[in-house]
Amino acid sequence: MRGSLMMETPIRKGHAMKSYSRTVFTLLALLGALLVLPGRPSRGEAGDAARAAGRDRVLIPNPSWPCGMPEGIPAPEKGVPVLKAELRLGAVHDLGRTPYGKRKVLVIEGGTVSGAKIRGSVMPGALDLQLDYPGGMEIEEILVLRTEDGKYVYMRGAGTAVDPGDVRMVPAFEAPNDSACAWLNRGTYAARRTVDEAARKMTLTVFDVSAAVAGGEGKDPVRVTKPEGLPGQPWDYRKAAPEEERGAMLIDENVTLGPTQMVGPAGDRVRNIIPITGGSVSGRIRGKVLAAGADYQNLASPPTIDARYLWQTEEGEVILVRNGGTMDRLAPTFEVRVDSPYAWLNGGRYLSSSPRMGQGGVALTFYETKR
C-alpha cells in the first residue's frame, strides 16, 4: 500500500496542477475579453483618448521659450480659420545634440497659401528650426508669403509641444499697410503644425484665437517642462557689448544672394529680405554656405541685420549660423553638435565685419572677440 500510494501521489498532484492552470488561463481570457468589450477602451485607445483630451487643453510654454503667449496657447481649432500653408520640404539636417537639445533643421522649398481672404505662395529657402528635449519640443521659423497681387508678407512664429502630435505655433505677421492683407497685422494667432518627413510635407493651419485667449480657457493646462540645467535657446540675436573689440581673424565668408523681397511699410517697420543661395567658407573652417535661409533686415533707424543660414564643412558637419546687429556691430553666433570637432564655436564670442561686395553677393570676415 505504501508503495502504491507513493506511485499515485505524483499523478494526482500533476492532475491538480493542470486543472489549476486551466482555471487561471480561463480567468485571464475572460478578463481580457472584458477589457476590450464595447464601451471599455483598450490601452491603446485610452492613450489616444488622453492625447485627444490634451489637444483641447491650454498649453503653457516653458518660461524660457514663451512663444509670445506665456499664459498659455489655446487649441488653435478653438479659433476662426485664417489660412493654410502647405509646404514642400527639401533637405532635413539632423545636427544632433547641441547645447540647447537635439536640433533638426528643415529646409522649406516653397508652398502654397490659401484662405478665405488670402491666396498666394510661400517663398523657397525658409528654415524651420526644431529643438527636441526630454519633456518637450520648441520650434522657430520664418516664412515669406507672396500674395496673388505680388505683395510680400513676413511671418515669424515660435512653437512648442509636449506631445509631438500636438505642436502649436504662435505666428506674428508683418503685412504691408496698403495691401489687401493688412488685416493680418491686427489678429492674435495660433497655428497647428504637422510634418510628414517621408512625404516631404509640412502643413501650418492658422487660426485667429483672439476670443479664446480673451476667454481665459486655462483650466487644467498642459505644461512644457525642461530638464534642469538645460539652457534656453535665444529668441533674439546676440548684441555685442560696447567694450568688445575684434581679435584674431576666424573665418572669411562669401555669400551669394537671391532677389530682394521687400515687405512694408508694415506698421512702423520695413523689411528688406535677401535670400541666401550659397557661398563658401574659409579660414579655421572650410566648407560651403548652403542654399537656405535669408537676411531679414529691419530698415528702421538704425537699420539692423538678422541673417539665419547654414554652413556645411568639408567633413559634412552642418552648423547653424546667425549674424545680427547694426551694420557696424554685428555679432555672429553658432550652433553645432556638442561632440563635433567644431563644438568650440558654441561657447565663444565673435564679431563680424560689415557686409562688403563679394562674388555674386557679399563678403564678411568673422573675428574672435577681445576685451
C-alpha positions as CSV (number, residue, x, y, z in Angstrom):
1,M,0.0,0.0,0.0
2,R,2.7,2.4,0.9
3,G,4.5,1.8,-2.4
4,S,1.1,2.2,-4.2
5,L,0.5,5.5,-2.5
6,M,3.9,6.7,-3.4
7,M,3.3,5.9,-7.0
8,E,-0.2,7.5,-7.2
9,T,0.6,10.9,-5.4
10,P,2.7,12.5,-8.2
11,I,-0.1,11.6,-10.7
12,R,-2.7,13.3,-8.5
13,K,-0.5,16.4,-8.0
14,G,0.1,16.7,-11.7
15,H,-3.6,16.5,-12.4
16,A,-4.3,19.2,-9.8
17,M,-1.7,21.5,-11.4
18,K,-3.1,21.1,-14.8
19,S,-6.6,21.9,-13.5
20,Y,-5.3,24.9,-11.7
21,S,-3.5,26.2,-14.9
22,R,-6.6,25.7,-17.0
23,T,-8.7,27.7,-14.4
24,V,-6.2,30.6,-14.3
25,F,-6.0,30.6,-18.1
26,T,-9.8,30.8,-18.4
27,L,-10.0,33.6,-15.9
28,L,-7.3,35.6,-17.7
29,A,-9.1,35.1,-21.0
30,L,-12.4,36.3,-19.5
31,L,-10.6,39.4,-18.0
32,G,-9.1,40.2,-21.4
33,A,-12.4,39.9,-23.1
34,L,-14.0,42.3,-20.6
35,L,-11.2,44.8,-21.2
36,V,-12.0,45.1,-24.9
37,L,-15.8,44.9,-24.7
38,P,-17.6,47.8,-26.4
39,G,-17.6,50.9,-24.1
40,R,-14.3,49.9,-22.4
41,P,-11.3,51.4,-24.3
42,S,-8.2,49.3,-24.8
43,R,-4.8,50.6,-23.5
44,G,-4.0,52.0,-27.0
45,E,-7.5,53.6,-27.2
46,A,-7.1,55.0,-23.7
47,G,-3.8,56.6,-24.7
48,D,-5.4,58.1,-27.9
49,A,-8.2,59.5,-25.8
50,A,-5.7,61.1,-23.3
51,R,-3.8,62.6,-26.2
52,A,-7.1,63.9,-27.8
53,A,-8.1,65.4,-24.4
54,G,-4.6,67.1,-24.2
55,R,-5.2,68.7,-27.6
56,D,-8.2,70.6,-26.2
57,R,-6.4,71.9,-23.2
58,V,-4.4,75.1,-23.0
59,L,-0.6,74.5,-23.5
60,I,1.6,76.5,-21.2
61,P,5.1,77.1,-22.8
62,N,8.2,76.8,-20.8
63,P,9.2,80.2,-19.4
64,S,12.5,80.1,-21.4
65,W,10.5,79.9,-24.7
66,P,7.2,81.8,-24.0
67,C,6.1,81.8,-27.7
68,G,4.5,85.2,-27.3
69,M,1.8,83.6,-25.2
70,P,3.3,82.9,-21.8
71,E,-0.1,82.5,-20.2
72,G,-0.9,79.6,-22.5
73,I,-1.6,78.7,-26.1
74,P,-5.2,77.6,-26.7
75,A,-6.1,74.7,-29.0
76,P,-5.8,76.5,-32.4
77,E,-9.0,74.9,-33.6
78,K,-10.9,76.9,-31.0
79,G,-10.3,80.0,-33.1
80,V,-11.5,81.2,-36.5
81,P,-9.7,79.8,-39.6
82,V,-7.3,82.3,-41.2
83,L,-5.1,80.5,-43.7
84,K,-3.5,77.2,-44.5
85,A,0.1,76.9,-45.7
86,E,1.0,73.7,-47.4
87,L,4.8,73.5,-47.6
88,R,7.2,71.3,-49.5
89,L,10.3,70.1,-47.6
90,G,13.7,69.9,-49.1
91,A,16.8,68.8,-47.1
92,V,16.3,67.8,-43.5
93,H,19.5,68.3,-41.4
94,D,19.9,66.4,-38.2
95,L,22.5,68.4,-36.3
96,G,22.4,66.1,-33.3
97,R,22.6,67.3,-29.7
98,T,23.6,70.9,-29.4
99,P,23.8,73.0,-26.1
100,Y,20.0,73.5,-26.2
101,G,18.8,70.0,-27.1
102,K,18.5,67.8,-30.1
103,R,18.4,70.1,-33.1
104,K,16.9,69.4,-36.5
105,V,16.7,72.0,-39.3
106,L,14.0,71.5,-42.0
107,V,14.5,73.5,-45.2
108,I,11.3,74.6,-46.9
109,E,11.4,74.6,-50.7
110,G,8.2,76.5,-51.2
111,G,4.5,76.0,-51.0
112,T,1.0,77.5,-51.3
113,V,-1.2,79.6,-49.1
114,S,-5.0,79.6,-49.1
115,G,-7.7,81.1,-47.0
116,A,-11.0,83.0,-47.3
117,K,-9.1,86.3,-47.5
118,I,-5.7,85.4,-48.8
119,R,-4.2,83.3,-51.6
120,G,-0.6,83.1,-52.6
121,S,2.7,81.2,-52.4
122,V,5.5,80.6,-49.9
123,M,8.9,81.7,-51.0
124,P,11.6,78.9,-51.0
125,G,14.6,78.7,-48.6
126,A,12.8,79.2,-45.3
127,L,14.3,77.4,-42.2
128,D,12.2,75.5,-39.7
129,L,14.3,75.1,-36.6
130,Q,13.1,72.2,-34.4
131,L,14.5,71.5,-31.0
132,D,13.7,68.3,-29.0
133,Y,14.5,67.6,-25.4
134,P,13.0,65.2,-22.7
135,G,9.6,66.6,-22.0
136,G,9.1,69.0,-24.8
137,M,9.8,70.5,-28.2
138,E,10.4,74.0,-29.4
139,I,10.1,75.4,-33.0
140,E,11.2,78.6,-34.6
141,E,10.5,79.5,-38.3
142,I,10.2,82.5,-40.6
143,L,8.2,82.3,-43.8
144,V,7.9,84.9,-46.5
145,L,4.5,84.8,-48.2
146,R,3.8,86.3,-51.6
147,T,0.2,87.1,-52.2
148,E,-1.6,86.9,-55.6
149,D,-1.2,90.6,-56.1
150,G,2.5,90.4,-55.7
151,K,2.9,91.7,-52.1
152,Y,5.3,90.1,-49.6
153,V,4.3,89.2,-46.1
154,Y,6.7,88.3,-43.3
155,M,5.5,85.6,-40.9
156,R,7.6,84.7,-37.9
157,G,6.5,82.0,-35.4
158,A,7.5,80.3,-32.2
159,G,6.1,77.0,-31.3
160,T,6.1,74.3,-28.6
161,A,4.7,70.9,-27.7
162,V,4.7,68.2,-25.1
163,D,3.1,65.7,-27.4
164,P,4.8,65.6,-30.9
165,G,1.3,65.1,-32.3
166,D,0.1,68.4,-30.8
167,V,2.6,71.1,-32.0
168,R,1.2,74.6,-31.6
169,M,2.8,77.7,-33.2
170,V,2.2,81.4,-32.4
171,P,2.8,83.3,-35.6
172,A,3.1,87.1,-36.0
173,F,2.7,88.8,-39.3
174,E,4.1,91.9,-41.0
175,A,1.9,92.7,-44.0
176,P,2.1,96.0,-46.0
177,N,-0.2,98.6,-44.6
178,D,-1.5,99.4,-48.1
179,S,-2.2,95.8,-49.1
180,A,-5.4,93.7,-49.1
181,C,-3.9,91.5,-46.3
182,A,-3.1,94.3,-43.9
183,W,-5.7,92.8,-41.6
184,L,-3.1,90.1,-40.7
185,N,-1.3,92.8,-38.6
186,R,-4.1,93.0,-36.1
187,G,-5.0,89.5,-35.0
188,T,-4.0,87.1,-32.3
189,Y,-3.0,83.8,-33.9
190,A,-2.2,80.2,-33.1
191,A,-1.4,77.5,-35.7
192,R,-1.3,73.8,-35.9
193,R,2.0,72.4,-37.3
194,T,2.1,68.9,-38.8
195,V,5.1,67.3,-40.5
196,D,5.3,64.3,-42.8
197,E,9.1,63.9,-43.5
198,A,8.6,60.7,-45.6
199,A,6.2,62.6,-47.9
200,R,8.3,65.8,-47.6
201,K,5.3,67.8,-46.5
202,M,4.6,70.3,-43.7
203,T,1.3,72.0,-43.0
204,L,0.5,75.1,-41.0
205,T,-3.1,75.8,-40.3
206,V,-3.5,79.3,-38.7
207,F,-6.5,80.4,-36.6
208,D,-7.4,83.7,-35.0
209,V,-7.7,82.8,-31.4
210,S,-8.4,86.3,-30.0
211,A,-11.7,85.2,-28.5
212,A,-10.3,82.1,-27.0
213,V,-7.4,84.0,-25.4
214,A,-9.8,86.6,-24.0
215,G,-12.0,83.9,-22.6
216,G,-9.1,82.7,-20.4
217,E,-9.7,79.0,-21.0
218,G,-6.8,77.8,-18.8
219,K,-8.3,75.1,-16.6
220,D,-6.2,72.0,-16.1
221,P,-3.5,73.2,-18.6
222,V,-0.7,71.1,-20.1
223,R,2.8,72.5,-19.2
224,V,6.0,72.2,-21.2
225,T,8.8,71.3,-18.8
226,K,12.6,71.4,-19.5
227,P,15.3,69.3,-17.9
228,E,17.1,71.2,-15.1
229,G,20.4,72.8,-16.3
230,L,19.4,72.8,-20.0
231,P,19.9,76.4,-21.2
232,G,17.1,78.2,-23.1
233,Q,17.7,79.0,-26.7
234,P,17.7,82.7,-27.6
235,W,14.9,84.4,-29.5
236,D,16.9,87.5,-30.4
237,Y,20.4,87.8,-31.9
238,R,23.3,88.5,-29.6
239,K,24.1,92.1,-29.0
240,A,27.8,93.0,-28.8
241,A,28.9,94.8,-25.6
242,P,30.4,98.3,-26.2
243,E,33.8,97.2,-24.9
244,E,34.1,94.2,-27.3
245,E,36.8,94.5,-30.0
246,R,37.8,92.4,-32.9
247,G,40.6,90.0,-32.2
248,A,42.1,87.3,-34.3
249,M,40.6,86.6,-37.7
250,L,38.4,83.5,-37.6
251,I,36.6,82.9,-40.9
252,D,36.2,84.5,-44.3
253,E,32.8,84.0,-45.9
254,N,31.4,84.8,-49.4
255,V,27.6,84.6,-49.6
256,T,25.6,84.5,-52.8
257,L,22.2,86.1,-52.7
258,G,18.8,86.0,-54.4
259,P,16.5,88.9,-55.4
260,T,15.3,91.1,-52.6
261,Q,11.8,90.6,-51.1
262,M,10.6,94.0,-49.7
263,V,7.9,94.0,-47.0
264,G,6.2,97.1,-45.9
265,P,5.8,99.6,-44.5
266,A,4.0,97.1,-42.2
267,G,3.0,99.0,-39.1
268,D,6.1,101.1,-38.5
269,R,8.5,98.5,-40.0
270,V,10.0,98.0,-43.4
271,R,11.9,94.7,-44.1
272,N,14.4,94.1,-46.8
273,I,14.6,90.3,-47.0
274,I,17.5,88.8,-49.0
275,P,17.5,85.1,-49.6
276,I,20.8,83.2,-49.2
277,T,21.5,80.9,-52.2
278,G,25.0,79.5,-51.4
279,G,28.6,80.6,-51.0
280,S,31.9,79.5,-49.5
281,V,33.7,79.5,-46.1
282,S,37.5,79.5,-45.5
283,G,39.8,80.1,-42.5
284,R,39.6,77.9,-39.4
285,I,36.5,76.3,-41.0
286,R,36.5,75.3,-44.7
287,G,33.3,74.4,-46.5
288,K,30.3,76.0,-48.1
289,V,27.2,78.0,-47.4
290,L,24.0,76.0,-48.1
291,A,21.2,77.4,-50.2
292,A,18.8,78.1,-47.3
293,G,17.9,80.9,-45.0
294,A,18.0,84.7,-45.6
295,D,18.9,88.1,-44.1
296,Y,15.8,89.6,-42.6
297,Q,16.9,93.2,-42.5
298,N,14.8,95.7,-40.5
299,L,15.3,99.1,-42.1
300,A,14.2,101.1,-39.0
301,S,16.7,103.6,-37.7
302,P,19.3,102.3,-37.2
303,P,19.0,99.5,-39.7
304,T,19.7,96.0,-38.4
305,I,20.7,92.7,-40.0
306,D,19.3,89.4,-38.8
307,A,20.7,86.6,-41.0
308,R,20.0,82.9,-40.4
309,Y,21.6,80.3,-42.5
310,L,23.7,77.1,-42.7
311,W,27.3,76.1,-43.2
312,Q,28.4,72.7,-44.2
313,T,32.1,71.9,-43.5
314,E,34.3,69.8,-45.8
315,E,33.7,66.9,-43.4
316,G,29.9,67.2,-43.8
317,E,29.2,68.9,-40.5
318,V,26.2,71.2,-40.6
319,I,26.5,74.4,-38.5
320,L,23.6,76.8,-37.8
321,V,24.7,80.4,-38.2
322,R,23.1,83.6,-37.0
323,N,24.6,87.0,-37.6
324,G,22.7,90.1,-36.3
325,G,23.0,93.6,-35.1
326,T,23.7,97.0,-36.6
327,M,25.9,97.3,-39.6
328,D,28.9,98.3,-37.5
329,R,28.3,95.9,-34.5
330,L,27.4,92.6,-36.0
331,A,27.7,89.7,-33.5
332,P,27.6,86.2,-35.1
333,T,26.6,83.1,-33.0
334,F,26.8,79.4,-34.0
335,E,25.1,76.2,-33.0
336,V,26.7,72.8,-33.7
337,R,26.5,69.4,-32.0
338,V,28.4,69.2,-28.7
339,D,30.6,66.3,-29.8
340,S,31.6,67.9,-33.1
341,P,35.2,68.9,-33.8
342,Y,33.7,72.4,-34.2
343,A,32.0,72.4,-30.8
344,W,34.3,75.3,-29.7
345,L,32.0,77.5,-31.8
346,N,29.1,77.1,-29.3
347,G,30.6,78.9,-26.4
348,G,32.7,81.6,-28.0
349,R,32.1,85.3,-28.5
350,Y,32.6,86.6,-32.0
351,L,32.3,89.8,-34.1
352,S,31.7,90.3,-37.8
353,S,32.7,92.9,-40.3
354,S,30.0,94.8,-42.1
355,P,29.0,93.2,-45.4
356,R,31.1,94.3,-48.4
357,M,30.8,93.4,-52.1
358,G,31.6,89.8,-52.8
359,Q,31.4,87.4,-55.7
360,G,27.7,87.1,-56.5
361,G,26.7,88.7,-53.3
362,V,28.5,89.9,-50.1
363,A,31.7,89.0,-48.3
364,L,32.2,89.1,-44.5
365,T,35.0,88.3,-42.1
366,F,34.4,86.9,-38.6
367,Y,36.7,87.6,-35.7
368,E,37.3,86.3,-32.2
369,T,36.3,88.8,-29.6
370,K,38.8,90.5,-27.3
371,R,38.0,92.9,-24.5
